[in-house]
Amino acid sequence: MSDPTKVWLITGCSTGFGRELVKALLERGERVIATARNPKSLDGLGGQQHQDDFLKLQLDVTTQVDIDAVVQASEARFGRIDVLVNNAGYGYLAAIEEGEDEAVRAMFETNLFGLVAMTKAVLPGMRKQKSGHIVNISSIGGLVSFGATGYYHATKFAVEGLSQSLAIEGKPLGIKVTIVEPGPFRTDWAGRSIVQSATIIADYAETAGVRRRETAARSGKQPGDPRRGAEAIITAVDAPEPPLHLVLGRPALDLARKHVAALGAEASPFERCRRPSRPPQGARRRQKAPIYPRGAGQGSARTSGSGGSAWPPDRVGRRSRPRRDRRRCRRAGTLGRARSSEALGLGAARKRTAATAAPRQARLEEPPGGSIRDEPTLSGVGGGGGSRLAELREHRLAFLEPLAEDLGDGTQDLEDVAVPDRIIDGDARLPRRHDARLAQ
């Protein structure tokens, strides 16, 4: 039968949230490993009644030897680690220019790299047991920033990003992650735990300097109760679906909401910049079909010698959008009348029977009102009837090829395309007909 209680490993238990978590968990009957750099600071925790459920260990999260020893001792005593609470950390007050490299690196070693080392040490056991929960104590300073605490914010922003990635990676393995983001609580963060830069630049007196003074004045007077915060963390861990972000305290919640609102308001004026007004360069565009001008074939465009210009010319007249091309073809009567695929020379059309194709072929070769050979000679073509007929067919095919491409999706057969019998006459008009399938 599985043990209903959890095994909690907590770092930084000398003060603040770590100490209050140990007290609350022992009262619930949970098993707890409390750690601190100075083991004497853990005096007063536990007692005879909790000697079987409580283990105190010395731990410096910046030392890998200490980390390995704590994990081994915890697993040897309780058999597993169910919850890791990375609470060890401290603050640093300085303007960015005032920051001292050695002090900044030392804070990163504790707040970030110590957290990473502890997490990596417990993950193998959690993967093996297919369960576990990692609670990283961040801050509202991991979401919003203030003056004089830029380096501290940098460590907490890093914890936020790392924790979110860990949550994605650990979910399939049964490992959960919660980021605790407390606001101002009555801990020693602003008291004896805070570190300040010895370098003070007068030009930052109205920004970082003001924050330094306010932080010192509020120490011990913050509205948040660390005991209630510890109980909220335990409740979140026990939830069937623990939250990824746990914002603690009304001031922190208000700051988080204002931050989200300000982010949206700042991004809105530039929303249009993310929507290009034209297709990106190199994008494929649909080829537009040529539209022959009305009245073509009159005057000099239709001549009877070799001195005039040939008609129909190559790609002349206005060009319009493909949809307008179809409407123009319907108005010109070039849609809706059947035409034999053999007569048009287009292999994509459905072939008609020989009996039906023959009359159509005759109509094409001998249009009503006379023979093609009786018509004036096209300039540049010559007077031979056979060559002229071939040229006329080429012009008809050139006219229909763009239309065939538009109809290449299978919604319209080329047999339903009709060409005016006297296409060389630009004024020819046929009755308007509508094809039901094209109308869709």
BELWOBEL-V843811 format. One record per residue. N is the residue number from 1. RES is the residue in one small letter. PHI is phi in radians with two decimals (* if undefined). PSI is psi in whole degrees, -180 to 180 (999 if undefined). Layout:
n->N res->RES phi->PHI psi->PSI
n->N res->RES phi->PHI psi->PSI
This chain:
n->1 res->m phi->* psi->132
n->2 res->s phi->-1.27 psi->149
n->3 res->d phi->-1.39 psi->124
n->4 res->p phi->-1.25 psi->-21
n->5 res->t phi->-1.40 psi->157
n->6 res->k phi->-1.86 psi->158
n->7 res->v phi->-1.86 psi->118
n->8 res->w phi->-1.88 psi->129
n->9 res->l phi->-1.94 psi->119
n->10 res->i phi->-2.16 psi->131
n->11 res->t phi->-1.75 psi->155
n->12 res->g phi->1.14 psi->54
n->13 res->c phi->-1.67 psi->9
n->14 res->s phi->-1.25 psi->-33
n->15 res->t phi->-2.55 psi->177
n->16 res->g phi->1.10 psi->-142
n->17 res->f phi->-1.08 psi->-37
n->18 res->g phi->-1.06 psi->-47
n->19 res->r phi->-1.16 psi->-42
n->20 res->e phi->-1.19 psi->-33
n->21 res->l phi->-1.11 psi->-43
n->22 res->v phi->-1.05 psi->-46
n->23 res->k phi->-1.07 psi->-49
n->24 res->a phi->-1.14 psi->-38
n->25 res->l phi->-1.23 psi->-40
n->26 res->l phi->-1.14 psi->-35
n->27 res->e phi->-1.15 psi->-28
n->28 res->r phi->-1.48 psi->-8
n->29 res->g phi->1.56 psi->13
n->30 res->e phi->-1.37 psi->162
n->31 res->r phi->-1.73 psi->131
n->32 res->v phi->-2.32 psi->136
n->33 res->i phi->-1.94 psi->112
n->34 res->a phi->-1.75 psi->135
n->35 res->t phi->-2.25 psi->154
n->36 res->a phi->-2.85 psi->157
n->37 res->r phi->-1.14 psi->-36
n->38 res->n phi->-1.96 psi->107
n->39 res->p phi->-1.04 psi->-25
n->40 res->k phi->-1.16 psi->-25
n->41 res->s phi->-1.22 psi->-10
n->42 res->l phi->-1.61 psi->1
n->43 res->d phi->-1.07 psi->141
n->44 res->g phi->1.69 psi->-11
n->45 res->l phi->-1.61 psi->147
n->46 res->g phi->1.38 psi->-135
n->47 res->g phi->2.36 psi->-179
n->48 res->q phi->-1.07 psi->-36
n->49 res->q phi->-1.22 psi->-16
n->50 res->h phi->-2.05 psi->17
n->51 res->q phi->-1.12 psi->-25
n->52 res->d phi->-1.48 psi->-19
n->53 res->d phi->-1.92 psi->3
n->54 res->f phi->-2.31 psi->137
n->55 res->l phi->-2.39 psi->127
n->56 res->k phi->-1.87 psi->131
n->57 res->l phi->-2.42 psi->149
n->58 res->q phi->-1.46 psi->135
n->59 res->l phi->-2.66 psi->127
n->60 res->d phi->-1.96 psi->113
n->61 res->v phi->-1.20 psi->-9
n->62 res->t phi->-1.58 psi->2
n->63 res->t phi->-2.02 psi->118
n->64 res->q phi->-1.16 psi->-32
n->65 res->v phi->-1.09 psi->-44
n->66 res->d phi->-1.10 psi->-40
n->67 res->i phi->-1.10 psi->-48
n->68 res->d phi->-1.09 psi->-39
n->69 res->a phi->-1.16 psi->-40
n->70 res->v phi->-1.16 psi->-44
n->71 res->v phi->-1.12 psi->-43
n->72 res->q phi->-1.14 psi->-43
n->73 res->a phi->-1.14 psi->-38
n->74 res->s phi->-1.17 psi->-44
n->75 res->e phi->-1.21 psi->-33
n->76 res->a phi->-1.21 psi->-35
n->77 res->r phi->-1.39 psi->-46
n->78 res->f phi->-2.00 psi->-5
n->79 res->g phi->1.52 psi->-18
n->80 res->r phi->-2.93 psi->172
n->81 res->i phi->-2.25 psi->118
n->82 res->d phi->-1.61 psi->-39
n->83 res->v phi->-2.33 psi->129
n->84 res->l phi->-1.93 psi->126
n->85 res->v phi->-1.97 psi->109
n->86 res->n phi->-1.52 psi->93
n->87 res->n phi->-1.90 psi->-17
n->88 res->a phi->-1.11 psi->134
n->89 res->g phi->2.89 psi->169
n->90 res->y phi->-2.72 psi->172
n->91 res->g phi->-1.80 psi->167
n->92 res->y phi->-2.54 psi->125
n->93 res->l phi->-1.85 psi->121
n->94 res->a phi->-3.08 psi->143
n->95 res->a phi->-1.15 psi->159
n->96 res->i phi->-0.99 psi->-44
n->97 res->e phi->-1.20 psi->-27
n->98 res->e phi->-1.41 psi->-11
n->99 res->g phi->-1.09 psi->138
n->100 res->e phi->-1.76 psi->125
n->101 res->d phi->-0.97 psi->-45
n->102 res->e phi->-1.10 psi->-43
n->103 res->a phi->-1.20 psi->-38
n->104 res->v phi->-1.13 psi->-45
n->105 res->r phi->-1.12 psi->-37
n->106 res->a phi->-1.12 psi->-40
n->107 res->m phi->-1.16 psi->-41
n->108 res->f phi->-1.08 psi->-38
n->109 res->e phi->-1.06 psi->-38
n->110 res->t phi->-1.46 psi->-53
n->111 res->n phi->-1.21 psi->-33
n->112 res->l phi->-1.97 psi->-61
n->113 res->f phi->-1.24 psi->-31
n->114 res->g phi->-1.14 psi->-40
n->115 res->l phi->-1.10 psi->-42
n->116 res->v phi->-1.11 psi->-44
n->117 res->a phi->-1.11 psi->-42
n->118 res->m phi->-1.12 psi->-42
n->119 res->t phi->-1.09 psi->-46
n->120 res->k phi->-1.13 psi->-29
n->121 res->a phi->-1.27 psi->-32
n->122 res->v phi->-1.66 psi->-16
n->123 res->l phi->-1.09 psi->-39
n->124 res->p phi->-1.00 psi->-43
n->125 res->g phi->-1.16 psi->-38
n->126 res->m phi->-1.19 psi->-38
n->127 res->r phi->-1.13 psi->-38
n->128 res->k phi->-1.15 psi->-40
n->129 res->q phi->-1.55 psi->-2
n->130 res->k phi->1.05 psi->32
n->131 res->s phi->-2.84 psi->160
n->132 res->g phi->2.73 psi->163
n->133 res->h phi->-2.53 psi->128
n->134 res->i phi->-1.98 psi->123
n->135 res->v phi->-1.95 psi->114
n->136 res->n phi->-1.82 psi->120
n->137 res->i phi->-1.42 psi->106
n->138 res->s phi->-1.73 psi->-129
n->139 res->s phi->-3.00 psi->161
n->140 res->i phi->-1.09 psi->-21
n->141 res->g phi->-1.22 psi->-4
n->142 res->g phi->-1.53 psi->-6
n->143 res->l phi->-2.02 psi->-38
n->144 res->v phi->-2.24 psi->160
n->145 res->s phi->-2.17 psi->156
n->146 res->f phi->-2.36 psi->168
n->147 res->g phi->-1.24 psi->153
n->148 res->a phi->1.34 psi->-8
n->149 res->t phi->-2.19 psi->29
n->150 res->g phi->-1.06 psi->-41
n->151 res->y phi->-1.23 psi->-37
n->152 res->y phi->-1.13 psi->-43
n->153 res->h phi->-1.03 psi->-38
n->154 res->a phi->-1.06 psi->-40
n->155 res->t phi->-1.19 psi->-39
n->156 res->k phi->-1.34 psi->-34
n->157 res->f phi->-1.08 psi->-39
n->158 res->a phi->-1.14 psi->-40
n->159 res->v phi->-1.10 psi->-39
n->160 res->e phi->-1.08 psi->-50
n->161 res->g phi->-1.14 psi->-43
n->162 res->l phi->-1.10 psi->-41
n->163 res->s phi->-1.17 psi->-37
n->164 res->q phi->-1.16 psi->-40
n->165 res->s phi->-1.15 psi->-41
n->166 res->l phi->-1.09 psi->-36
n->167 res->a phi->-1.09 psi->-39
n->168 res->i phi->-1.19 psi->-43
n->169 res->e phi->-1.25 psi->-34
n->170 res->g phi->-1.52 psi->-18
n->171 res->k phi->-1.00 psi->-47
n->172 res->p phi->-1.13 psi->-17
n->173 res->l phi->-1.70 psi->3
n->174 res->g phi->1.45 psi->13
n->175 res->i phi->-1.78 psi->125
n->176 res->k phi->-1.85 psi->157
n->177 res->v phi->-2.36 psi->136
n->178 res->t phi->-2.30 psi->131
n->179 res->i phi->-1.82 psi->118
n->180 res->v phi->-1.63 psi->127
n->181 res->e phi->-2.16 psi->79
n->182 res->p phi->-1.38 psi->153
n->183 res->g phi->-1.61 psi->-145
n->184 res->p phi->-1.30 psi->116
n->185 res->f phi->-2.17 psi->157
n->186 res->r phi->-1.39 psi->70
n->187 res->t phi->-1.98 psi->-177
n->188 res->d phi->-1.54 psi->12
n->189 res->w phi->-1.00 psi->-45
n->190 res->a phi->-1.61 psi->2
n->191 res->g phi->-1.79 psi->-118
n->192 res->r phi->-1.26 psi->-16
n->193 res->s phi->-1.43 psi->-18
n->194 res->i phi->-1.32 psi->146
n->195 res->v phi->-2.09 psi->137
n->196 res->q phi->-2.13 psi->150
n->197 res->s phi->-1.26 psi->139
n->198 res->a phi->-1.35 psi->-17
n->199 res->t phi->-1.53 psi->125
n->200 res->i phi->-2.24 psi->124
n->201 res->i phi->-1.86 psi->127
n->202 res->a phi->-1.08 psi->-31
n->203 res->d phi->-1.13 psi->-18
n->204 res->y phi->-1.74 psi->16
n->205 res->a phi->-1.11 psi->-34
n->206 res->e phi->-1.48 psi->-6
n->207 res->t phi->-2.10 psi->-82
n->208 res->a phi->-1.13 psi->-36
n->209 res->g phi->-1.10 psi->-42
n->210 res->v phi->-1.10 psi->-42
n->211 res->r phi->-1.13 psi->-37
n->212 res->r phi->-1.02 psi->-48
n->213 res->r phi->-1.16 psi->-41
n->214 res->e phi->-1.14 psi->-39
n->215 res->t phi->-1.10 psi->-44
n->216 res->a phi->-1.16 psi->-36
n->217 res->a phi->-1.25 psi->-29
n->218 res->r phi->-1.55 psi->-10
n->219 res->s phi->-1.01 psi->126
n->220 res->g phi->1.47 psi->-6
n->221 res->k phi->-2.03 psi->12
n->222 res->q phi->-1.15 psi->151
n->223 res->p phi->-1.27 psi->-24
n->224 res->g phi->-1.38 psi->138
n->225 res->d phi->-1.69 psi->118
n->226 res->p phi->-1.10 psi->-27
n->227 res->r phi->-1.18 psi->-43
n->228 res->r phi->-1.17 psi->-34
n->229 res->g phi->-1.12 psi->-39
n->230 res->a phi->-1.12 psi->-40
n->231 res->e phi->-1.15 psi->-35
n->232 res->a phi->-1.15 psi->-36
n->233 res->i phi->-1.16 psi->-43
n->234 res->i phi->-1.10 psi->-41
n->235 res->t phi->-1.08 psi->-40
n->236 res->a phi->-1.15 psi->-40
n->237 res->v phi->-1.17 psi->-35
n->238 res->d phi->-1.35 psi->-13
n->239 res->a phi->-1.15 psi->145
n->240 res->p phi->-1.02 psi->-37
n->241 res->e phi->-2.17 psi->86
n->242 res->p phi->-1.08 psi->146
n->243 res->p phi->-1.31 psi->150
n->244 res->l phi->-1.31 psi->-40
n->245 res->h phi->-1.98 psi->128
n->246 res->l phi->-2.16 psi->100
n->247 res->v phi->-1.52 psi->124
n->248 res->l phi->-1.90 psi->127
n->249 res->g phi->1.70 psi->143
n->250 res->r phi->-1.07 psi->-44
n->251 res->p phi->-1.03 psi->-40
n->252 res->a phi->-1.17 psi->-40
n->253 res->l phi->-1.13 psi->-41
n->254 res->d phi->-1.12 psi->-41
n->255 res->l phi->-1.13 psi->-41
n->256 res->a phi->-1.12 psi->-42
n->257 res->r phi->-1.16 psi->-41
n->258 res->k phi->-1.12 psi->-37
n->259 res->h phi->-1.12 psi->-44
n->260 res->v phi->-1.14 psi->-42
n->261 res->a phi->-1.12 psi->-42
n->262 res->a phi->-1.14 psi->-37
n->263 res->l phi->-1.12 psi->-43
n->264 res->g phi->-1.15 psi->-41
n->265 res->a phi->-1.16 psi->-35
n->266 res->e phi->-1.27 psi->-32
n->267 res->a phi->-1.44 psi->-26
n->268 res->s phi->-1.03 psi->-45
n->269 res->p phi->-1.09 psi->-20
n->270 res->f phi->-1.84 psi->13
n->271 res->e phi->-1.12 psi->-34
n->272 res->r phi->-1.15 psi->-26
n->273 res->c phi->-1.17 psi->-20
n->274 res->r phi->-1.54 psi->-3
n->275 res->r phi->-2.01 psi->103
n->276 res->p phi->-1.13 psi->140
n->277 res->s phi->-1.45 psi->-11
n->278 res->r phi->-2.45 psi->159
n->279 res->p phi->-1.06 psi->146
n->280 res->p phi->-1.06 psi->150
n->281 res->q phi->-1.08 psi->135
n->282 res->g phi->1.65 psi->-7
n->283 res->a phi->-1.19 psi->145
n->284 res->r phi->-1.33 psi->129
n->285 res->r phi->-1.98 psi->150
n->286 res->r phi->-1.30 psi->132
n->287 res->q phi->-1.23 psi->132
n->288 res->k phi->-1.53 psi->141
n->289 res->a phi->-1.44 psi->146
n->290 res->p phi->-1.26 psi->144
n->291 res->i phi->-2.03 psi->122
n->292 res->y phi->-1.37 psi->143
n->293 res->p phi->-1.23 psi->150
n->294 res->r phi->-1.20 psi->146
n->295 res->g phi->1.45 psi->2
n->296 res->a phi->-1.09 psi->141
n->297 res->g phi->1.83 psi->-12
n->298 res->q phi->-1.59 psi->159
n->299 res->g phi->1.07 psi->-134
n->300 res->s phi->-1.29 psi->-16
n->301 res->a phi->-1.22 psi->-24
n->302 res->r phi->-2.10 psi->99
n->303 res->t phi->-2.10 psi->166
n->304 res->s phi->-2.00 psi->35
n->305 res->g phi->-2.64 psi->-175
n->306 res->s phi->-1.62 psi->3
n->307 res->g phi->-1.46 psi->-26
n->308 res->g phi->-1.49 psi->179
n->309 res->s phi->-1.54 psi->147
n->310 res->a phi->-1.31 psi->148
n->311 res->w phi->-2.29 psi->145
n->312 res->p phi->-1.38 psi->136
n->313 res->p phi->-1.20 psi->167
n->314 res->d phi->-1.43 psi->114
n->315 res->r phi->0.95 psi->64
n->316 res->v phi->-1.99 psi->169
n->317 res->g phi->1.51 psi->177
n->318 res->r phi->-1.21 psi->145
n->319 res->r phi->-1.91 psi->137
n->320 res->s phi->-2.29 psi->-180
n->321 res->r phi->-1.25 psi->156
n->322 res->p phi->-0.96 psi->-38
n->323 res->r phi->-1.17 psi->-38
n->324 res->r phi->-1.17 psi->-32
n->325 res->d phi->-1.01 psi->-43
n->326 res->r phi->-1.13 psi->-41
n->327 res->r phi->-1.12 psi->-39
n->328 res->r phi->-1.11 psi->-41
n->329 res->c phi->-1.12 psi->-38
n->330 res->r phi->-1.16 psi->-41
n->331 res->r phi->-1.15 psi->-34
n->332 res->a phi->-1.38 psi->-7
n->333 res->g phi->1.46 psi->18
n->334 res->t phi->-1.61 psi->4
n->335 res->l phi->-2.10 psi->148
n->336 res->g phi->1.78 psi->-16
n->337 res->r phi->-1.83 psi->134
n->338 res->a phi->-1.23 psi->145
n->339 res->r phi->-2.49 psi->137
n->340 res->s phi->-1.14 psi->137
n->341 res->s phi->-1.19 psi->-30
n->342 res->e phi->-1.19 psi->-40
n->343 res->a phi->-1.16 psi->-38
n->344 res->l phi->-1.42 psi->-19
n->345 res->g phi->1.33 psi->23
n->346 res->l phi->-1.87 psi->116
n->347 res->g phi->-1.30 psi->-15
n->348 res->a phi->-1.31 psi->-18
n->349 res->a phi->-1.38 psi->156
n->350 res->r phi->-1.24 psi->131
n->351 res->k phi->-1.35 psi->138
n->352 res->r phi->-1.53 psi->168
n->353 res->t phi->-1.24 psi->158
n->354 res->a phi->-1.07 psi->-34
n->355 res->a phi->-1.16 psi->-35
n->356 res->t phi->-1.42 psi->-35
n->357 res->a phi->-1.23 psi->-32
n->358 res->a phi->-1.06 psi->-51
n->359 res->p phi->-1.06 psi->-36
n->360 res->r phi->-1.15 psi->-40
n->361 res->q phi->-1.07 psi->-40
n->362 res->a phi->-1.11 psi->-40
n->363 res->r phi->-1.11 psi->-40
n->364 res->l phi->-1.14 psi->-40
n->365 res->e phi->-1.37 psi->-32
n->366 res->e phi->-2.20 psi->83
n->367 res->p phi->-1.16 psi->159
n->368 res->p phi->-1.03 psi->147
n->369 res->g phi->1.60 psi->5
n->370 res->g phi->2.44 psi->176
n->371 res->s phi->-1.53 psi->153
n->372 res->i phi->-1.06 psi->-32
n->373 res->r phi->-1.18 psi->-19
n->374 res->d phi->-1.39 psi->-13
n->375 res->e phi->-1.33 psi->157
n->376 res->p phi->-1.04 psi->150
n->377 res->t phi->-1.29 psi->137
n->378 res->l phi->-1.23 psi->135
n->379 res->s phi->-1.15 psi->136
n->380 res->g phi->1.51 psi->-4
n->381 res->v phi->-1.82 psi->-41
n->382 res->g phi->1.85 psi->178
n->383 res->g phi->-1.70 psi->-3
n->384 res->g phi->-1.24 psi->133
n->385 res->g phi->-1.15 psi->-41
n->386 res->g phi->-1.12 psi->-47
n->387 res->s phi->-1.16 psi->-35
n->388 res->r phi->-1.19 psi->-39
n->389 res->l phi->-1.12 psi->-41
n->390 res->a phi->-1.11 psi->-40
n->391 res->e phi->-1.15 psi->-40
n->392 res->l phi->-1.09 psi->-42
n->393 res->r phi->-1.10 psi->-40
n->394 res->e phi->-1.07 psi->-41
n->395 res->h phi->-1.13 psi->-40
n->396 res->r phi->-1.10 psi->-42
n->397 res->l phi->-1.15 psi->-41
n->398 res->a phi->-1.05 psi->-35
n->399 res->f phi->-1.22 psi->-35
n->400 res->l phi->-1.60 psi->-19
n->401 res->e phi->-1.03 psi->-47
n->402 res->p phi->-1.05 psi->-38
n->403 res->l phi->-1.12 psi->-39
n->404 res->a phi->-1.12 psi->-35
n->405 res->e phi->-1.16 psi->-40
n->406 res->d phi->-1.11 psi->-32
n->407 res->l phi->-1.67 psi->13
n->408 res->g phi->-1.29 psi->-2
n->409 res->d phi->-1.45 psi->2
n->410 res->g phi->1.62 psi->-2
n->411 res->t phi->-1.38 psi->-15
n->412 res->q phi->-2.55 psi->126
n->413 res->d phi->-1.38 psi->150
n->414 res->l phi->-1.22 psi->-13
n->415 res->e phi->-1.18 psi->-23
n->416 res->d phi->-1.49 psi->6
n->417 res->v phi->-1.68 psi->126
n->418 res->a phi->-2.05 psi->143
n->419 res->v phi->-1.96 psi->137
n->420 res->p phi->-0.98 psi->138
n->421 res->d phi->-1.04 psi->-31
n->422 res->r phi->-2.01 psi->69
n->423 res->i phi->-1.15 psi->-22
n->424 res->i phi->-1.26 psi->-13
n->425 res->d phi->-1.63 psi->107
n->426 res->g phi->-1.18 psi->-18
n->427 res->d phi->-1.56 psi->1
n->428 res->a phi->-1.13 psi->133
n->429 res->r phi->-2.25 psi->134
n->430 res->l phi->-2.00 psi->159
n->431 res->p phi->-1.01 psi->140
n->432 res->r phi->-1.23 psi->129
n->433 res->r phi->-2.28 psi->147
n->434 res->h phi->-2.08 psi->128
n->435 res->d phi->-1.56 psi->130
n->436 res->a phi->-1.11 psi->-37
n->437 res->r phi->-1.27 psi->-35
n->438 res->l phi->-1.23 psi->-31
n->439 res->a phi->-1.13 psi->-25
n->440 res->q phi->-1.23 psi->999
